[in-house]
Amino acid sequence: MPNKILIADDNAQIRFLIRSLVESAEFTVIGEAGNGKEVVEKARQLRPDLILLDLAMPIMNGAQAAAILKEQLPTIPVILFTLHADKSLASHLRVAKVIGKPDGMTKLLDSIREVLGIPSPPVIGPLKIAAAAGIARFHLAHSTSPSEDKPPE
């Protein structure tokens, strides 16, 4: 199961929104956590390919959780997704990226792809689409049988 993601945010609605977005982009969410202690435990058990981590969480905040994760699971990249986006946090907390929630979900998806080494879909007009999937669906929807390709006699 490639591209397994663990989501940690204390707000269940934010977790639902992130899960919906991530799964719509064909990633697999293998778990969710509502606090820093829980994300550390789940990361040890589930071994995700990437962790999306909120900074402000109860019991153990994202900064504390990130430090433990980088010590115990150093090969798993962490993206800090927070209202308090300070780009210097990335190097200070040793996380792959820091994304501000106000920057939006598109920025989050682009960052997930970047950190996992997955190319972003091409930009066509104002929308980003998976070009190959879109072309395949277009051909299936507009395909004709060989006899329909010939003009009527």
Secondary structure, DSSP 4 states (H G I P E B T S, - for coil): --SEEEEE-S-HHHHHHHHHHHHHTT-EEEEEESSHHHHHHHHHHH--SEEEE-SS-SSS-HHHHHHHHHHH-TTS-EEEEESS--THHHHHHT-SEEEEGGG-HHHHHHHHHHHHT-PPPPEETTEE--HHHHHHHHHHHT---HHHHSPP-
